[in-house]
Amino acid sequence: MKTTLDLPDELVREMKLRAVMQGRTLRDLAADFIRQGLGLAAPRPLQAPSPGSRAEISADGMPIIRGEPDAPAQRMSAEDLIALEQVLQTQEDMQRAGLPV
C-alpha cells in the first residue's frame, strides 16, 4: 500500500544514508523501522557496506560515500550540495504526486 509521510529532512537523509550503506531500498528500510517500532520485528544490526561499495563507515562511525575523483560534487560546496539535494527531493515528491516537474 502506498502512503505519503511528511518527515523531517534530517530523518529522511539519515534513512537514505543507512539504506545506501546497507545496500537496501529506502522502502524496505522504512518498513523494517516501522515493524521494529511496533514491536513486530527485532532490530537489525547495522551492516557493513558490501565489498567494492562506494559507501564506508569512518572510524568515528560517520558514513562516507566516495565519488569519482572528477565528479562535479567534488567541486561543490556543502551548501550547494544541500541545495541540490533539496531540489531533487522536491522534484521526486512532485513526480510521486503526479505533478509536472
MOPAC internal coordinates of N, CA, C and O (Angstrom, degrees):
PM7 1SCF
backbone

  N    0.0000 0     0.00 0     0.00 0    0    0    0
  C    1.4450 1     0.00 0     0.00 0    1    0    0
  C    1.5243 1   107.83 1     0.00 0    2    1    0
  O    1.2310 1   120.69 1   -43.56 1    3    2    1
  N    1.2953 1   116.28 1   136.44 1    3    2    1
  C    1.4614 1   121.02 1   178.13 1    5    3    2
  C    1.5138 1   109.43 1   -91.22 1    6    5    3
  O    1.2310 1   121.82 1   -35.48 1    7    6    5
  N    1.3315 1   114.12 1   144.52 1    7    6    5
  C    1.4558 1   120.48 1   175.00 1    9    7    6
  C    1.5166 1   108.26 1  -150.27 1   10    9    7
  O    1.2310 1   120.59 1   -18.76 1   11   10    9
  N    1.3121 1   116.47 1   161.24 1   11   10    9
  C    1.4536 1   121.40 1   178.17 1   13   11   10
  C    1.5108 1   108.50 1  -116.87 1   14   13   11
  O    1.2310 1   121.02 1   -49.19 1   15   14   13
  N    1.3209 1   115.66 1   130.81 1   15   14   13
  C    1.4588 1   121.53 1   177.79 1   17   15   14
  C    1.5175 1   108.79 1  -119.54 1   18   17   15
  O    1.2310 1   120.36 1   -39.07 1   19   18   17
  N    1.3058 1   116.92 1   140.93 1   19   18   17
  C    1.4585 1   122.38 1   175.42 1   21   19   18
  C    1.5229 1   106.98 1  -101.60 1   22   21   19
  O    1.2310 1   120.84 1   -81.91 1   23   22   21
  N    1.3448 1   116.00 1    98.09 1   23   22   21
  C    1.4541 1   121.69 1  -175.33 1   25   23   22
  C    1.5233 1   109.96 1  -109.37 1   26   25   23
  O    1.2310 1   120.47 1   -25.36 1   27   26   25
  N    1.3247 1   116.71 1   154.64 1   27   26   25
  C    1.4696 1   119.74 1   176.48 1   29   27   26
  C    1.5307 1   110.75 1   -61.33 1   30   29   27
  O    1.2310 1   120.52 1   -38.46 1   31   30   29
  N    1.3212 1   116.62 1   141.54 1   31   30   29
  C    1.4636 1   122.00 1  -177.42 1   33   31   30
  C    1.5207 1   112.19 1   -54.71 1   34   33   31
  O    1.2310 1   120.52 1   136.78 1   35   34   33
  N    1.3472 1   116.61 1   -43.22 1   35   34   33
  C    1.4660 1   118.79 1  -176.73 1   37   35   34
  C    1.5286 1   111.53 1   -65.32 1   38   37   35
  O    1.2310 1   120.10 1   148.67 1   39   38   37
  N    1.3260 1   117.41 1   -31.33 1   39   38   37
  C    1.4590 1   121.19 1   177.78 1   41   39   38
  C    1.5337 1   110.53 1   -69.49 1   42   41   39
  O    1.2310 1   120.71 1   136.99 1   43   42   41
  N    1.3158 1   116.25 1   -43.01 1   43   42   41
  C    1.4658 1   120.49 1   179.66 1   45   43   42
  C    1.5271 1   109.95 1   -65.52 1   46   45   43
  O    1.2310 1   119.96 1   139.40 1   47   46   45
  N    1.3345 1   117.68 1   -40.60 1   47   46   45
  C    1.4640 1   120.33 1   177.93 1   49   47   46
  C    1.5310 1   110.68 1   -60.59 1   50   49   47
  O    1.2310 1   120.44 1   135.08 1   51   50   49
  N    1.3336 1   116.77 1   -44.92 1   51   50   49
  C    1.4625 1   120.48 1   179.32 1   53   51   50
  C    1.5253 1   110.91 1   -62.43 1   54   53   51
  O    1.2310 1   120.54 1   138.03 1   55   54   53
  N    1.3278 1   116.57 1   -41.97 1   55   54   53
  C    1.4646 1   119.48 1   178.85 1   57   55   54
  C    1.5285 1   111.07 1   -63.64 1   58   57   55
  O    1.2310 1   120.34 1   138.07 1   59   58   57
  N    1.3221 1   116.95 1   -41.93 1   59   58   57
  C    1.4653 1   120.30 1   179.69 1   61   59   58
  C    1.5248 1   110.61 1   -63.61 1   62   61   59
  O    1.2310 1   120.22 1   137.89 1   63   62   61
  N    1.3299 1   117.18 1   -42.11 1   63   62   61
  C    1.4614 1   120.50 1   178.23 1   65   63   62
  C    1.5210 1   111.00 1   -61.35 1   66   65   63
  O    1.2310 1   120.64 1   134.27 1   67   66   65
  N    1.3213 1   116.39 1   -45.73 1   67   66   65
  C    1.4653 1   119.56 1   179.75 1   69   67   66
  C    1.5217 1   111.10 1   -63.18 1   70   69   67
  O    1.2310 1   120.48 1   140.13 1   71   70   69
  N    1.3318 1   116.68 1   -39.87 1   71   70   69
  C    1.4652 1   119.74 1   179.23 1   73   71   70
  C    1.5288 1   110.27 1   -62.04 1   74   73   71
  O    1.2310 1   120.27 1   135.96 1   75   74   73
  N    1.3295 1   117.09 1   -44.04 1   75   74   73
  C    1.4648 1   120.67 1   179.03 1   77   75   74
  C    1.5175 1   109.99 1   -63.66 1   78   77   75
  O    1.2310 1   120.21 1   133.98 1   79   78   77
  N    1.3242 1   117.20 1   -46.02 1   79   78   77
  C    1.4595 1   120.98 1  -177.85 1   81   79   78
  C    1.5282 1   111.88 1   -63.03 1   82   81   79
  O    1.2310 1   120.58 1   148.63 1   83   82   81
  N    1.3133 1   116.49 1   -31.37 1   83   82   81
  C    1.4619 1   120.40 1  -177.99 1   85   83   82
  C    1.5265 1   112.34 1   -94.84 1   86   85   83
  O    1.2310 1   120.30 1   177.56 1   87   86   85
  N    1.3292 1   117.04 1    -2.44 1   87   86   85
  C    1.4622 1   119.93 1  -179.85 1   89   87   86
  C    1.5197 1   112.10 1    66.41 1   90   89   87
  O    1.2310 1   120.66 1  -143.78 1   91   90   89
  N    1.3369 1   116.33 1    36.22 1   91   90   89
  C    1.4615 1   121.69 1  -177.11 1   93   91   90
  C    1.5213 1   109.49 1  -122.66 1   94   93   91
  O    1.2310 1   120.92 1   -14.41 1   95   94   93
  N    1.3090 1   115.84 1   165.59 1   95   94   93
  C    1.4612 1   119.63 1   174.68 1   97   95   94
  C    1.5211 1   109.10 1   -81.90 1   98   97   95
  O    1.2310 1   121.16 1   -25.86 1   99   98   97
  N    1.3122 1   115.39 1   154.14 1   99   98   97
  C    1.4631 1   120.47 1   176.77 1  101   99   98
  C    1.5240 1   109.80 1   -61.56 1  102  101   99
  O    1.2310 1   120.40 1   143.55 1  103  102  101
  N    1.3122 1   116.84 1   -36.45 1  103  102  101
  C    1.4734 1   121.71 1   178.96 1  105  103  102
  C    1.5244 1   111.36 1   -59.21 1  106  105  103
  O    1.2310 1   120.60 1   131.40 1  107  106  105
  N    1.3457 1   116.46 1   -48.60 1  107  106  105
  C    1.4626 1   120.56 1  -179.16 1  109  107  106
  C    1.5271 1   111.70 1   -65.99 1  110  109  107
  O    1.2310 1   120.76 1   139.30 1  111  110  109
  N    1.3253 1   116.16 1   -40.70 1  111  110  109
  C    1.4609 1   120.31 1   179.29 1  113  111  110
  C    1.5283 1   110.30 1   -62.58 1  114  113  111
  O    1.2310 1   120.29 1   133.03 1  115  114  113
  N    1.3363 1   117.04 1   -46.97 1  115  114  113
  C    1.4664 1   120.80 1  -179.78 1  117  115  114
  C    1.5291 1   110.54 1   -62.44 1  118  117  115
  O    1.2310 1   120.16 1   138.63 1  119  118  117
  N    1.3251 1   117.30 1   -41.37 1  119  118  117
  C    1.4687 1   120.11 1   178.97 1  121  119  118
  C    1.5224 1   110.87 1   -62.14 1  122  121  119
  O    1.2310 1   120.18 1   138.99 1  123  122  121
  N    1.3313 1   117.27 1   -41.01 1  123  122  121
  C    1.4637 1   120.25 1   177.85 1  125  123  122
  C    1.5285 1   111.15 1   -63.93 1  126  125  123
  O    1.2310 1   120.28 1   137.09 1  127  126  125
  N    1.3323 1   117.07 1   -42.91 1  127  126  125
  C    1.4667 1   120.30 1   179.35 1  129  127  126
  C    1.5286 1   110.96 1   -62.05 1  130  129  127
  O    1.2310 1   120.24 1   139.49 1  131  130  129
  N    1.3134 1   117.14 1   -40.51 1  131  130  129
  C    1.4713 1   120.35 1   179.67 1  133  131  130
  C    1.5263 1   109.81 1   -67.29 1  134  133  131
  O    1.2310 1   120.28 1   136.96 1  135  134  133
  N    1.3352 1   117.07 1   -43.04 1  135  134  133
  C    1.4730 1   119.94 1   176.93 1  137  135  134
  C    1.5301 1   110.98 1   -58.52 1  138  137  135
  O    1.2310 1   120.67 1   136.10 1  139  138  137
  N    1.3362 1   116.33 1   -43.90 1  139  138  137
  C    1.4639 1   120.23 1   179.21 1  141  139  138
  C    1.5298 1   110.88 1   -63.48 1  142  141  139
  O    1.2310 1   120.76 1   136.92 1  143  142  141
  N    1.3324 1   116.16 1   -43.08 1  143  142  141
  C    1.4612 1   120.62 1   179.56 1  145  143  142
  C    1.5151 1   112.72 1   -62.89 1  146  145  143
  O    1.2310 1   120.60 1   147.95 1  147  146  145
  N    1.3084 1   116.46 1   -32.05 1  147  146  145
  C    1.4645 1   121.01 1   178.68 1  149  147  146
  C    1.5256 1   112.10 1   -87.29 1  150  149  147
  O    1.2310 1   120.63 1   179.66 1  151  150  149
  N    1.3264 1   116.41 1    -0.34 1  151  150  149
  C    1.4639 1   120.20 1  -179.81 1  153  151  150
  C    1.5166 1   113.38 1    75.78 1  154  153  151
  O    1.2310 1   119.93 1  -159.89 1  155  154  153
  N    1.3295 1   117.74 1    20.11 1  155  154  153
  C    1.4599 1   121.64 1  -178.92 1  157  155  154
  C    1.5212 1   112.88 1   -92.59 1  158  157  155
  O    1.2310 1   120.15 1   170.56 1  159  158  157
  N    1.3296 1   117.32 1    -9.44 1  159  158  157
  C    1.4657 1   120.35 1  -178.98 1  161  159  158
  C    1.5235 1   108.98 1  -152.44 1  162  161  159
  O    1.2310 1   121.14 1   -29.35 1  163  162  161
  N    1.3021 1   115.43 1   150.65 1  163  162  161
  C    1.4662 1   120.65 1   176.08 1  165  163  162
  C    1.5278 1   109.00 1   -74.85 1  166  165  163
  O    1.2310 1   119.84 1   -32.71 1  167  166  165
  N    1.3345 1   117.91 1   147.29 1  167  166  165
  C    1.4708 1   119.73 1   176.94 1  169  167  166
  C    1.5220 1   111.30 1   -59.84 1  170  169  167
  O    1.2310 1   121.05 1   -39.91 1  171  170  169
  N    1.3192 1   115.60 1   140.09 1  171  170  169
  C    1.4685 1   120.55 1   177.18 1  173  171  170
  C    1.5197 1   108.40 1   -88.42 1  174  173  171
  O    1.2310 1   119.76 1   -44.93 1  175  174  173
  N    1.3054 1   118.06 1   135.07 1  175  174  173
  C    1.4667 1   119.53 1   175.98 1  177  175  174
  C    1.5278 1   109.46 1   -67.61 1  178  177  175
  O    1.2310 1   120.60 1   -30.60 1  179  178  177
  N    1.3255 1   116.45 1   149.40 1  179  178  177
  C    1.4597 1   119.85 1   176.40 1  181  179  178
  C    1.5182 1   108.56 1   -62.54 1  182  181  179
  O    1.2310 1   121.01 1   -45.66 1  183  182  181
  N    1.3095 1   115.68 1   134.34 1  183  182  181
  C    1.4600 1   120.81 1  -179.71 1  185  183  182
  C    1.5181 1   109.51 1   -99.90 1  186  185  183
  O    1.2310 1   121.07 1   -36.40 1  187  186  185
  N    1.2979 1   115.56 1   143.60 1  187  186  185
  C    1.4592 1   119.66 1   173.92 1  189  187  186
  C    1.5262 1   108.57 1   -69.92 1  190  189  187
  O    1.2310 1   119.93 1   -32.20 1  191  190  189
  N    1.3385 1   117.75 1   147.80 1  191  190  189
  C    1.4608 1   119.90 1   176.54 1  193  191  190
  C    1.5269 1   110.67 1   -59.13 1  194  193  191
  O    1.2310 1   120.76 1   -29.25 1  195  194  193
  N    1.3114 1   116.16 1   150.75 1  195  194  193
  C    1.4611 1   120.73 1  -179.79 1  197  195  194
  C    1.5360 1   109.87 1   -67.99 1  198  197  195
  O    1.2310 1   120.12 1   -27.47 1  199  198  197
  N    1.3343 1   117.38 1   152.53 1  199  198  197
  C    1.4656 1   120.37 1   177.88 1  201  199  198
  C    1.5239 1   110.65 1   -56.55 1  202  201  199
  O    1.2310 1   120.47 1   -41.94 1  203  202  201
  N    1.3088 1   116.71 1   138.06 1  203  202  201
  C    1.4579 1   121.32 1  -179.32 1  205  203  202
  C    1.5199 1   113.54 1    85.81 1  206  205  203
  O    1.2310 1   120.33 1   176.65 1  207  206  205
  N    1.3288 1   116.97 1    -3.35 1  207  206  205
  C    1.4645 1   120.93 1   179.63 1  209  207  206
  C    1.5192 1   110.19 1   -71.66 1  210  209  207
  O    1.2310 1   120.41 1   -29.05 1  211  210  209
  N    1.2959 1   116.82 1   150.95 1  211  210  209
  C    1.4627 1   121.33 1   174.77 1  213  211  210
  C    1.5220 1   111.29 1   -81.43 1  214  213  211
  O    1.2310 1   120.58 1   171.00 1  215  214  213
  N    1.3217 1   116.49 1    -9.00 1  215  214  213
  C    1.4599 1   120.92 1   179.05 1  217  215  214
  C    1.5232 1   109.13 1   -95.48 1  218  217  215
  O    1.2310 1   121.18 1   -37.72 1  219  218  217
  N    1.3332 1   115.35 1   142.28 1  219  218  217
  C    1.4546 1   120.56 1   175.85 1  221  219  218
  C    1.5213 1   108.53 1  -149.84 1  222  221  219
  O    1.2310 1   120.96 1   -12.93 1  223  222  221
  N    1.3022 1   115.77 1   167.07 1  223  222  221
  C    1.4581 1   121.80 1   178.58 1  225  223  222
  C    1.5200 1   107.46 1  -110.79 1  226  225  223
  O    1.2310 1   120.38 1   -53.13 1  227  226  225
  N    1.3418 1   116.89 1   126.87 1  227  226  225
  C    1.4634 1   120.50 1   179.75 1  229  227  226
  C    1.5236 1   109.84 1   -73.86 1  230  229  227
  O    1.2310 1   120.73 1    -8.04 1  231  230  229
  N    1.3262 1   116.22 1   171.96 1  231  230  229
  C    1.4670 1   121.63 1  -178.97 1  233  231  230
  C    1.5264 1   111.77 1   -59.79 1  234  233  231
  O    1.2310 1   120.17 1   150.27 1  235  234  233
  N    1.3443 1   117.27 1   -29.73 1  235  234  233
  C    1.4666 1   119.96 1   179.93 1  237  235  234
  C    1.5294 1   112.86 1   -92.11 1  238  237  235
  O    1.2310 1   120.44 1  -169.56 1  239  238  237
  N    1.3446 1   116.77 1    10.44 1  239  238  237
  C    1.4571 1   120.94 1   175.17 1  241  239  238
  C    1.5167 1   115.33 1    88.55 1  242  241  239
  O    1.2310 1   119.80 1  -177.30 1  243  242  241
  N    1.3155 1   117.99 1     2.70 1  243  242  241
  C    1.4650 1   120.73 1  -179.03 1  245  243  242
  C    1.5311 1   110.29 1   -84.45 1  246  245  243
  O    1.2310 1   120.36 1   -39.47 1  247  246  245
  N    1.3434 1   116.93 1   140.53 1  247  246  245
  C    1.4688 1   119.14 1   178.37 1  249  247  246
  C    1.5225 1   110.76 1   -75.04 1  250  249  247
  O    1.2310 1   121.03 1   -38.89 1  251  250  249
  N    1.3151 1   115.63 1   141.11 1  251  250  249
  C    1.4573 1   122.59 1   176.26 1  253  251  250
  C    1.5183 1   106.71 1  -127.92 1  254  253  251
  O    1.2310 1   120.88 1   -50.72 1  255  254  253
  N    1.3306 1   115.93 1   129.28 1  255  254  253
  C    1.4637 1   120.62 1   176.45 1  257  255  254
  C    1.5195 1   107.00 1  -117.65 1  258  257  255
  O    1.2310 1   120.95 1   -65.19 1  259  258  257
  N    1.3053 1   115.79 1   114.81 1  259  258  257
  C    1.4635 1   122.29 1  -176.25 1  261  259  258
  C    1.5263 1   110.11 1   -86.14 1  262  261  259
  O    1.2310 1   121.09 1   -44.16 1  263  262  261
  N    1.3196 1   115.52 1   135.84 1  263  262  261
  C    1.4546 1   121.51 1   176.11 1  265  263  262
  C    1.5207 1   110.02 1  -108.41 1  266  265  263
  O    1.2310 1   121.01 1    -5.56 1  267  266  265
  N    1.3006 1   115.68 1   174.44 1  267  266  265
  C    1.4576 1   120.56 1   175.04 1  269  267  266
  C    1.5262 1   108.52 1   -64.51 1  270  269  267
  O    1.2310 1   119.47 1   -33.26 1  271  270  269
  N    1.3213 1   118.61 1   146.74 1  271  270  269
  C    1.4672 1   120.66 1  -178.94 1  273  271  270
  C    1.5274 1   113.44 1   -58.23 1  274  273  271
  O    1.2310 1   119.96 1   150.09 1  275  274  273
  N    1.3341 1   117.68 1   -29.91 1  275  274  273
  C    1.4653 1   120.62 1  -178.68 1  277  275  274
  C    1.5363 1   112.69 1  -100.39 1  278  277  275
  O    1.2310 1   119.93 1  -166.84 1  279  278  277
  N    1.3308 1   117.75 1    13.16 1  279  278  277
  C    1.4678 1   121.21 1  -179.53 1  281  279  278
  C    1.5261 1   110.19 1   -66.19 1  282  281  279
  O    1.2310 1   119.86 1   -37.69 1  283  282  281
  N    1.3448 1   117.87 1   142.31 1  283  282  281
  C    1.4659 1   120.73 1   179.49 1  285  283  282
  C    1.5254 1   113.23 1   -54.92 1  286  285  283
  O    1.2310 1   119.99 1   147.63 1  287  286  285
  N    1.3199 1   117.62 1   -32.37 1  287  286  285
  C    1.4637 1   120.40 1  -178.63 1  289  287  286
  C    1.5217 1   111.57 1   -62.47 1  290  289  287
  O    1.2310 1   120.00 1   155.12 1  291  290  289
  N    1.3172 1   117.60 1   -24.88 1  291  290  289
  C    1.4703 1   120.67 1   179.20 1  293  291  290
  C    1.5261 1   111.11 1   -64.05 1  294  293  291
  O    1.2310 1   120.52 1   155.97 1  295  294  293
  N    1.3229 1   116.62 1   -24.03 1  295  294  293
  C    1.4709 1   121.00 1  -177.02 1  297  295  294
  C    1.5258 1   112.27 1  -103.15 1  298  297  295
  O    1.2310 1   119.88 1  -175.57 1  299  298  297
  N    1.3231 1   117.83 1     4.43 1  299  298  297
  C    1.4677 1   121.54 1  -176.77 1  301  299  298
  C    1.5245 1   110.32 1  -100.32 1  302  301  299
  O    1.2310 1   121.31 1   -31.81 1  303  302  301
  N    1.3313 1   115.09 1   148.19 1  303  302  301
  C    1.4705 1   119.58 1   175.86 1  305  303  302
  C    1.5288 1   108.88 1   -77.74 1  306  305  303
  O    1.2310 1   120.77 1   -15.10 1  307  306  305
  N    1.3176 1   116.12 1   164.90 1  307  306  305
  C    1.4679 1   120.82 1   177.75 1  309  307  306
  C    1.5304 1   109.93 1   -59.56 1  310  309  307
  O    1.2310 1   120.35 1   140.32 1  311  310  309
  N    1.3267 1   116.94 1   -39.68 1  311  310  309
  C    1.4694 1   120.61 1   179.60 1  313  311  310
  C    1.5229 1   111.02 1   -63.10 1  314  313  311
  O    1.2310 1   120.53 1   138.78 1  315  314  313
  N    1.3401 1   116.60 1   -41.22 1  315  314  313
  C    1.4723 1   120.43 1   178.38 1  317  315  314
  C    1.5291 1   110.80 1   -64.93 1  318  317  315
  O    1.2310 1   120.55 1   139.32 1  319  318  317
  N    1.3285 1   116.56 1   -40.68 1  319  318  317
  C    1.4641 1   120.09 1   179.75 1  321  319  318
  C    1.5295 1   111.23 1   -65.22 1  322  321  319
  O    1.2310 1   120.42 1   138.94 1  323  322  321
  N    1.3286 1   116.80 1   -41.06 1  323  322  321
  C    1.4714 1   120.48 1   178.62 1  325  323  322
  C    1.5248 1   110.15 1   -65.17 1  326  325  323
  O    1.2310 1   120.38 1   136.99 1  327  326  325
  N    1.3354 1   116.89 1   -43.01 1  327  326  325
  C    1.4649 1   120.22 1   178.83 1  329  327  326
  C    1.5275 1   110.75 1   -62.06 1  330  329  327
  O    1.2310 1   120.10 1   138.57 1  331  330  329
  N    1.3267 1   117.42 1   -41.43 1  331  330  329
  C    1.4638 1   121.28 1   178.20 1  333  331  330
  C    1.5204 1   110.41 1   -63.54 1  334  333  331
  O    1.2310 1   120.28 1   137.01 1  335  334  333
  N    1.3237 1   117.08 1   -42.99 1  335  334  333
  C    1.4631 1   120.40 1   178.66 1  337  335  334
  C    1.5278 1   110.59 1   -60.44 1  338  337  335
  O    1.2310 1   120.13 1   138.27 1  339  338  337
  N    1.3219 1   117.35 1   -41.73 1  339  338  337
  C    1.4577 1   120.47 1  -179.86 1  341  339  338
  C    1.5210 1   111.46 1   -65.01 1  342  341  339
  O    1.2310 1   120.36 1   139.87 1  343  342  341
  N    1.3310 1   116.92 1   -40.13 1  343  342  341
  C    1.4688 1   120.63 1   177.48 1  345  343  342
  C    1.5274 1   109.69 1   -62.25 1  346  345  343
  O    1.2310 1   120.50 1   133.91 1  347  346  345
  N    1.3330 1   116.65 1   -46.09 1  347  346  345
  C    1.4622 1   120.33 1  -179.01 1  349  347  346
  C    1.5238 1   112.08 1   -65.07 1  350  349  347
  O    1.2310 1   120.16 1   142.50 1  351  350  349
  N    1.3308 1   117.30 1   -37.50 1  351  350  349
  C    1.4638 1   120.12 1   177.55 1  353  351  350
  C    1.5237 1   110.96 1   -66.54 1  354  353  351
  O    1.2310 1   120.37 1   141.05 1  355  354  353
  N    1.3184 1   116.90 1   -38.95 1  355  354  353
  C    1.4627 1   120.54 1   177.35 1  357  355  354
  C    1.5193 1   110.84 1   -64.23 1  358  357  355
  O    1.2310 1   120.36 1   136.37 1  359  358  357
  N    1.3294 1   116.92 1   -43.63 1  359  358  357
  C    1.4613 1   120.73 1   177.93 1  361  359  358
  C    1.5312 1   110.93 1   -61.82 1  362  361  359
  O    1.2310 1   120.72 1   137.40 1  363  362  361
  N    1.3130 1   116.23 1   -42.60 1  363  362  361
  C    1.4611 1   120.25 1   178.78 1  365  363  362
  C    1.5291 1   110.61 1   -62.67 1  366  365  363
  O    1.2310 1   120.32 1   136.56 1  367  366  365
  N    1.3179 1   117.00 1   -43.44 1  367  366  365
  C    1.4682 1   120.81 1   178.27 1  369  367  366
  C    1.5258 1   111.14 1   -61.88 1  370  369  367
  O    1.2310 1   120.53 1   138.60 1  371  370  369
  N    1.3400 1   116.60 1   -41.40 1  371  370  369
  C    1.4564 1   119.96 1  -179.94 1  373  371  370
  C    1.5267 1   111.28 1   -65.91 1  374  373  371
  O    1.2310 1   120.52 1   139.05 1  375  374  373
  N    1.3274 1   116.61 1   -40.95 1  375  374  373
  C    1.4553 1   119.91 1   178.44 1  377  375  374
  C    1.5361 1   110.65 1   -62.44 1  378  377  375
  O    1.2310 1   120.54 1   136.82 1  379  378  377
  N    1.3275 1   116.57 1   -43.18 1  379  378  377
  C    1.4576 1   119.77 1   179.73 1  381  379  378
  C    1.5227 1   111.92 1   -65.83 1  382  381  379
  O    1.2310 1   120.51 1   151.14 1  383  382  381
  N    1.3204 1   116.63 1   -28.86 1  383  382  381
  C    1.4572 1   121.10 1   178.54 1  385  383  382
  C    1.5243 1   111.93 1   -83.77 1  386  385  383
  O    1.2310 1   120.39 1   176.33 1  387  386  385
  N    1.3532 1   116.85 1    -3.67 1  387  386  385
  C    1.4497 1   120.72 1   179.79 1  389  387  386
  C    1.5112 1   113.60 1    78.26 1  390  389  387
  O    1.2310 1   120.17 1  -159.11 1  391  390  389
  N    1.3439 1   117.28 1    20.89 1  391  390  389
  C    1.4587 1   122.13 1   179.50 1  393  391  390
  C    1.5186 1   110.21 1   -96.20 1  394  393  391
  O    1.2310 1   119.82 1   -29.38 1  395  394  393
  N    1.3155 1   117.96 1   150.62 1  395  394  393
  C    1.4689 1   119.19 1   177.57 1  397  395  394
  C    1.5209 1   110.88 1   -67.40 1  398  397  395
  O    1.2310 1   121.18 1   -36.88 1  399  398  397
  N    1.3121 1   115.35 1   143.12 1  399  398  397
  C    1.4782 1   120.28 1  -178.79 1  401  399  398
  C    1.5017 1   109.43 1   -98.78 1  402  401  399
  O    1.2310 1   120.10 1   180.00 1  403  402  401

